[in-house]
Amino acid sequence: MNPSLEKVWKLLPKFLQDVIATTVDRLSGHRIPGPATADPSKPIRLFISPANYAGQGFRWARAVEGNPSVSARNLVYAEINPFGYDADFAVRWRAATHSRKWQRNQLEALTTEFTHVLIEAEFPPLGGMFHENVSAQVSVLRDRGVSVAMVCHGSDIRLPSRHRERESWSPFVNDDWVTVEKLEKATVRNRELLDEIGAPTFVSTPGLLLDVPYAHFLPVVIDPVPWKTGSKPLRRKRLKVVHIPSNPLVKGTAEILEPLRALNDEGLIEYEQVTGVTHDQMPAIYGDCDIVLDQFRLGDYGVGACEAMASGRLVISHVSEQARDHIASATGLSLPIVEANIDNIGSVIRDVINRPEFYSTIASRGPSFVRRVHDGSFSRAVLEQHFLFPGKPQGIGRGEAA
């Protein structure tokens, strides 16, 4: 929206904004989608909404449906799903924010069709109802017998000031990526909201436990099958090193370029920075390389690293000791990601070149680690134990939830 128009828009009362927005939608031919539904034969019916970052809402829903007592569905606000990740239901943000009909239908669906609601990234699951007040929306759900939990994804709860203190290469040292002061205020408000609601809380990466210490680690989920390859890494004389920066400012792409170019120019590696590819193309790209460089500024790991590990590649990234220690404690496994940072990435790769057999062993542990921690079974156990069946741990036979 034009900045001048946005100022005028914000001065309008909410009811007038709703009338204008819904009228524009109707005249533009946009229909209000029908309400979400669940399998009524299941005693536990979970609704996950509305962020679906990296398709995780959909993946968690499929994971918990491995339990025959559970039906699960997810919804995403379409505008925050630009990559088109799978979702059970989608609604346009403007419709959710301004259509009172959609909000009433959504409330009715959540309180009649579902028993549990998992709210993602502190977004309002009922759109603009109660002026988008998440706490008020949680209260009305609880009043009607729905159990509520919260899950944090990353930037919604990662406090920039804390991150700067711990990470010398933090992306929050300036405003190149985001306006840090604005994000600081937003994450503080979100933490206050979590404290106020007092619901079971989850985080999708172990590093976020620093920001919400009482949360439970809910691992991201991927399907390991498309990433499986028969080729073995680190067998070429000149190793192929790939970096696919979904967000170069966060990944540290510019900062690692110089040492990688030097190694490339020496003929020791073939460095390829890949952009503009679809997600479907990435398994083939990983299968044709030896080393995948993930990120070097956040100190955590997520979906991209899991996909690279599932492909059996050697993954090099900066993952903090705190995150690694939690993985070891929660799963009994060490994280098979080679540690490197912006200062030493060149020397780490040189060591890989000199000791390929040692690093091949680390790479070979990647697929089994993903199957144990990130194929959905572990995440299902976490949600069962801490939300869906509290007090009744649901053993799954392939690792215990922590």
MOTAZI-V252761 format. One line per field, one symbol per residue. ss: DSSP state (H for helix, E for strand, - for the rest). psi: psi as a letter, one per 30 degrees, with the letter a starting at -180 (. if undefined). burial: b if it has 24 or more other ideal C-beta (glycine too) atoms within 12 Angstrom, else e. A space follows every 10 residues. Layout:
# MOTAZI-V252761
ss = ???
psi = ???
burial = ???
This chain:
# MOTAZI-V252761
ss = --HHHHHHHH H--HHHHHHH HHHHHHH--- ---------- ---EEEEEEE --HHHHHHHH HHHH-----E EEEEEEEHHH --------EE E-HHHHHH-H HHHHHHHHHH HH---EEEEE --------HH HH-HHHHHHH HHH---EEEE EE-------H HHHHHH---- HHH------H HHHHHHHHHH HHHHHHH--E EEE--HHHHH -----EE--- ----HHH--- --------EE EEE----HHH H-HHHHHHHH HHHHH---EE EEE-----HH HHHHHHH--- EEE-----E- --HHHHHHHH ---EEEE-E- HHHHHHHHHH H------EE- ----HHHHHH HHHH-HHHHH HHHH-HHHHH HHH---HHHH HHHHHHHH-- ---------- --
psi = kkeeeeeeef fkleeeeeee eeeeeeffgk kklllllljf fkfkjkkklg ehkggeeeee eeefffkffk kkllkkjefg hfghkkkekk kkeeeeefjf eeeeeeeeef feflfkkjkk ggljfgbgkh hgjeeeeeee eefggkkklk kkecfffjje eeeeffjfgk fgfageelje eeeeeeeeee eeeeeeehlk klkfkffffe fifglkjjkl kljfeffklf lklhflejkk kkkijejeee fgeeffeeee eeeeffgelj kjjklgllef feeeeefgle kkkdlgfegl lbeeeeeeef fgljkkljkl eeeeeeeeee fgkkjhkkkl aeegeeeeee eeefieeefe eeeffeeeee eefggfeeee eeeeefeeik fikjkffhkk k.
burial = eeeeeeeeee eeeeeebbee bbeebeeeee ebbebbbbee eeebbbbbbb bbbbbbbbbb bbbbbbbeeb bbbbbbbbeb beeebbbbbb bbbbbbbbbb bbbebbbebb bebbbbbbbb bbbbbbbbbe ebebbebbeb beeeebbbbb bbbbbbbbbb ebbeebbebb bbeeeebbeb eebbebbeeb bebbeebebb bbbbbbbbbb bbeebbbbbb bbbbeebbbe eebbeeeebb bbbbbbebbb bbbbbbbebb eebbeeebbb bbbbeeeebe ebbebbbebb bbbbbbbbbb bbbbbbbbbb bbbbbbbbbb ebbbebbeeb bebbbbbbbb bbeebbebbb bbbeebeebb ebbebbbbbb bbbbbbbbbb bbbbbbbbbe eeebebebbe bb
